[in-house]
């Protein structure tokens, strides 16, 4: 990797700064990890993470949501009457290069026999469903196996041996049942046993860490031997992400598995 995932945690304050800043005119977005000492750009010199969203009426969307067998009904906006469609026609444009159009057949050929897993909350779920729909639209007659369960779901494109997994875990660290109730354990990732052996891992977590009241998924927080009714959520987030980063460094061989952290997203509401 050239750096440890634990070292990324020191960059979270920079993420917050950038989220609060807007440039005049078009907004630009930056990949903070590109600032890590020793981090290299792509071989062609293009920083894929610095750019803007542009309207692309000729190429998008990649699939019709109502024709995709993998998408949840609550994500099928057009089915339930959303009148506008322009939101489906934006593409990411790096400042220093052009991205090729997504080609599902080419994607399946390059990832033949490989396993890709999204790990996280509904943001990961959205990405997993979208990728599966993009690929399926490219090979509509390809044989697929589709299993939807909690926490692990998957789509296998049988003709290519490509498997797309989704592991649903809003906090990445474990929620365990103890005598006091549901406990968010900031130092435990037993669920990580299901993440091993992948060729690509894409993680995300954030907005569930801020939930309170009825939308809070736990009764107590465990930090080592200490049990708390609540604590500063950013402190808890940092401790949980440290546990995740240590898990990656201790369990993932970077020569075999690529790892990405998607960043954060707000609540849907």
C-alpha positions as CSV (number, residue, x, y, z in Angstrom):
1,X,0.0,0.0,0.0
2,X,2.9,2.4,0.7
3,X,1.1,3.6,3.8
4,X,-1.0,2.1,6.6
5,X,-4.8,2.6,6.7
6,X,-4.4,3.7,10.2
7,X,-2.5,6.7,9.0
8,X,-5.6,7.9,7.1
9,X,-7.3,8.7,10.3
10,X,-5.2,11.8,10.8
11,X,-6.7,13.2,7.6
12,X,-10.3,13.3,8.8
13,X,-10.0,17.0,10.0
14,X,-9.0,17.9,6.4
15,X,-12.1,16.1,5.1
16,X,-14.3,18.3,7.2
17,X,-12.6,21.4,6.0
18,X,-13.1,20.5,2.4
19,X,-16.8,19.6,3.0
20,X,-17.4,23.0,4.3
21,X,-15.6,24.9,1.5
22,X,-17.2,25.7,-1.9
23,X,-15.4,27.3,-4.8
24,X,-17.1,29.9,-6.9
25,X,-18.6,28.5,-10.1
26,X,-18.2,24.8,-10.5
27,X,-17.5,22.8,-7.4
28,X,-14.3,20.8,-7.2
29,X,-13.7,17.8,-5.1
30,X,-10.3,16.5,-3.9
31,X,-9.0,13.1,-2.7
32,X,-7.3,13.8,0.6
33,X,-5.3,10.6,0.5
34,X,-3.5,12.1,-2.5
35,X,-1.7,14.4,0.0
36,X,-0.2,11.5,1.8
37,X,3.6,11.7,1.5
38,X,4.9,9.1,-1.0
39,X,1.4,8.7,-2.6
40,X,1.7,8.6,-6.4
41,X,-0.8,9.6,-9.0
42,X,-1.9,7.2,-11.7
43,X,0.8,6.2,-14.2
44,X,-0.6,8.6,-16.8
45,X,-0.3,11.5,-14.5
46,X,-4.1,11.9,-14.1
47,X,-5.5,12.6,-10.7
48,X,-8.9,10.8,-11.0
49,X,-10.1,12.3,-7.7
50,X,-9.8,16.0,-8.6
51,X,-12.5,17.2,-10.9
52,X,-16.2,18.0,-11.2
53,X,-19.6,16.6,-12.2
54,X,-20.7,17.5,-15.8
55,X,-23.9,16.9,-17.7
56,X,-23.5,14.1,-20.2
57,X,-26.7,13.8,-22.2
58,X,-25.3,11.4,-24.8
59,X,-23.9,8.6,-22.6
60,X,-26.1,8.4,-19.5
61,X,-27.8,6.7,-17.8
62,X,-26.2,3.3,-18.1
63,X,-29.3,1.3,-17.2
64,X,-33.1,1.6,-16.7
65,X,-33.7,1.1,-13.0
66,X,-37.1,-0.4,-13.6
67,X,-35.6,-3.1,-15.8
68,X,-32.8,-4.1,-13.3
69,X,-33.6,-7.2,-11.2
70,X,-31.2,-6.2,-8.4
71,X,-32.4,-2.8,-7.4
72,X,-34.6,-2.1,-4.4
73,X,-38.0,-0.5,-5.2
74,X,-37.3,2.4,-2.9
75,X,-34.3,3.3,-5.1
76,X,-36.4,3.2,-8.3
77,X,-37.3,6.9,-8.3
78,X,-38.8,6.9,-11.8
79,X,-41.1,3.9,-11.1
80,X,-42.8,6.0,-8.4
81,X,-43.2,9.1,-10.5
82,X,-40.1,11.3,-10.2
83,X,-40.7,13.7,-13.1
84,X,-37.2,14.8,-13.9
85,X,-34.4,12.6,-15.3
86,X,-31.5,15.0,-15.6
87,X,-30.0,13.7,-12.3
88,X,-29.2,10.4,-14.1
89,X,-27.1,12.1,-16.7
90,X,-24.1,13.5,-14.8
91,X,-20.6,12.0,-15.2
92,X,-17.4,12.6,-13.3
93,X,-14.9,14.6,-15.2
94,X,-11.3,14.7,-13.8
95,X,-9.5,18.0,-14.5
96,X,-6.5,16.5,-16.2
97,X,-7.9,13.6,-18.3
98,X,-11.0,12.0,-19.8
99,X,-12.5,8.8,-18.3
100,X,-13.6,6.2,-20.8
101,X,-17.2,5.2,-20.9
102,X,-18.1,2.2,-18.7
103,X,-18.1,-1.0,-20.6
104,X,-19.7,-3.9,-18.8
105,X,-18.3,-6.6,-21.1
106,X,-14.8,-5.2,-20.7
107,X,-15.3,-5.0,-17.0
108,X,-16.4,-8.6,-16.8
109,X,-13.4,-9.7,-18.9
110,X,-10.9,-7.9,-16.7
111,X,-12.4,-9.1,-13.5
112,X,-13.0,-12.7,-14.7
113,X,-12.9,-15.1,-11.8
114,X,-12.6,-12.2,-9.2
115,X,-14.6,-11.3,-6.1
116,X,-15.6,-7.7,-5.3
117,X,-17.2,-6.7,-2.0
118,X,-18.9,-3.6,-0.8
119,X,-18.9,-3.2,3.0
120,X,-21.0,-0.6,4.8
121,X,-24.3,1.0,5.1
122,X,-26.9,2.0,2.4
123,X,-24.3,4.0,0.5
124,X,-22.4,0.8,-0.2
125,X,-25.8,-0.9,-0.9
126,X,-26.5,1.8,-3.5
127,X,-23.1,1.4,-5.1
128,X,-23.4,-2.4,-5.2
129,X,-26.9,-2.4,-6.8
130,X,-25.8,0.3,-9.3
131,X,-22.7,-1.6,-10.4
132,X,-24.7,-4.9,-10.7
133,X,-27.3,-3.0,-12.8
134,X,-24.7,-1.4,-15.0
135,X,-23.1,-4.8,-15.7
136,X,-26.4,-6.6,-16.2
137,X,-27.5,-4.0,-18.7
138,X,-24.3,-4.7,-20.7
139,X,-24.9,-8.5,-20.8
140,X,-28.7,-8.8,-20.3
141,X,-28.7,-12.5,-21.4
142,X,-25.9,-13.6,-19.1
143,X,-26.7,-16.2,-16.5
144,X,-26.7,-14.8,-13.0
145,X,-27.2,-16.1,-9.5
146,X,-28.7,-13.6,-7.1
147,X,-29.0,-14.1,-3.4
148,X,-30.3,-11.4,-1.0
149,X,-29.8,-11.9,2.7
150,X,-28.7,-9.9,5.7
151,X,-25.9,-9.1,6.2
152,X,-24.4,-10.8,3.1
153,X,-25.9,-10.6,-0.4
154,X,-24.3,-11.3,-3.8
155,X,-24.7,-11.4,-7.6
156,X,-22.7,-13.9,-9.6
157,X,-22.3,-13.4,-13.3
158,X,-21.9,-17.1,-14.0
159,X,-20.5,-16.9,-17.6
160,X,-17.6,-14.8,-16.3
161,X,-17.1,-16.0,-12.7
162,X,-17.4,-12.5,-11.4
163,X,-19.1,-12.1,-8.0
164,X,-20.3,-8.8,-6.6
165,X,-20.9,-9.0,-2.8
166,X,-22.6,-6.7,-0.4
167,X,-22.0,-7.0,3.4
168,X,-24.3,-4.7,5.3
169,X,-22.7,-3.3,8.4
170,X,-23.5,0.4,9.2
171,X,-20.7,0.9,11.7
172,X,-18.0,-1.6,10.3
173,X,-17.4,-2.5,14.0
174,X,-19.7,-5.0,15.7
175,X,-23.0,-4.6,17.4
176,X,-23.3,-7.5,19.9
177,X,-26.1,-8.7,22.2
178,X,-25.1,-8.4,25.8
179,X,-27.1,-8.7,29.0
180,X,-27.6,-4.9,29.0
181,X,-28.9,-4.9,25.4
182,X,-27.4,-4.1,22.0
183,X,-23.8,-2.9,22.4
184,X,-21.7,-1.1,19.8
185,X,-18.2,-2.5,20.4
186,X,-15.6,0.0,19.2
187,X,-12.8,-2.6,19.3
188,X,-14.4,-5.6,17.6
189,X,-14.8,-6.6,14.0
190,X,-15.9,-10.3,14.1
191,X,-17.9,-9.6,10.9
192,X,-14.5,-9.1,9.1
193,X,-14.2,-12.9,8.7
194,X,-16.6,-12.6,5.8
195,X,-14.5,-9.9,4.1
196,X,-11.4,-12.0,3.7
197,X,-10.3,-13.5,0.3
198,X,-11.7,-10.7,-1.8
199,X,-9.9,-9.2,-4.8
200,X,-11.4,-5.7,-4.1
201,X,-12.9,-4.3,-0.9
202,X,-14.9,-1.0,-0.9
203,X,-15.8,0.3,2.6
204,X,-18.0,3.1,3.8
205,X,-19.5,4.3,7.1
206,X,-20.6,7.5,8.7
207,X,-24.2,8.7,9.1
208,X,-25.3,5.9,11.5
209,X,-22.7,7.2,14.0
210,X,-24.8,10.4,14.4
211,X,-28.2,8.8,14.9
212,X,-30.0,9.1,18.2
213,X,-33.3,8.3,19.6
214,X,-35.4,5.6,17.8
215,X,-33.0,5.5,14.9
216,X,-30.0,4.6,17.1
217,X,-29.1,1.0,16.5
218,X,-27.5,0.3,19.9
219,X,-28.2,0.7,23.6
220,X,-24.6,1.1,24.9
221,X,-21.1,1.6,23.6
222,X,-18.3,-0.6,24.6
223,X,-14.7,0.8,24.6
224,X,-12.5,-1.9,25.9
225,X,-13.7,-2.9,29.3
226,X,-15.7,0.3,29.8
227,X,-19.5,0.5,28.9
228,X,-21.1,3.9,28.2
229,X,-24.6,5.0,27.6
230,X,-23.3,7.4,25.1
231,X,-20.1,9.3,24.2
232,X,-18.9,12.0,21.8
233,X,-19.9,10.5,18.4
234,X,-16.8,11.8,16.6
235,X,-14.6,10.2,19.3
236,X,-16.5,7.0,18.9
237,X,-16.2,7.2,15.1
238,X,-12.4,7.7,15.4
239,X,-12.1,4.7,17.7
240,X,-14.2,2.5,15.4
241,X,-12.3,3.6,12.3
242,X,-9.0,2.9,14.1
243,X,-10.2,-0.6,14.7
244,X,-11.2,-0.9,11.1
245,X,-7.8,0.4,9.9
246,X,-6.0,-2.0,12.1
247,X,-8.1,-4.8,10.7
248,X,-7.2,-3.9,7.2
249,X,-3.5,-3.6,8.0
250,X,-3.5,-7.0,9.8
251,X,-5.8,-9.0,7.5
252,X,-5.4,-7.7,3.9
253,X,-2.5,-8.5,1.6
254,X,-2.2,-5.4,-0.6
255,X,-0.5,-7.6,-3.3
256,X,-3.7,-9.5,-3.7
257,X,-6.5,-7.2,-2.5
258,X,-7.2,-3.6,-3.4
259,X,-8.9,-1.5,-0.7
260,X,-10.9,1.7,-1.0
261,X,-12.8,3.8,1.6
262,X,-15.6,5.7,-0.1
263,X,-15.7,8.5,2.4
264,X,-18.9,9.7,4.0
265,X,-22.4,10.5,3.1
266,X,-25.3,12.3,4.9
267,X,-28.5,10.6,6.1
268,X,-31.1,10.1,3.4
269,X,-33.6,12.2,5.4
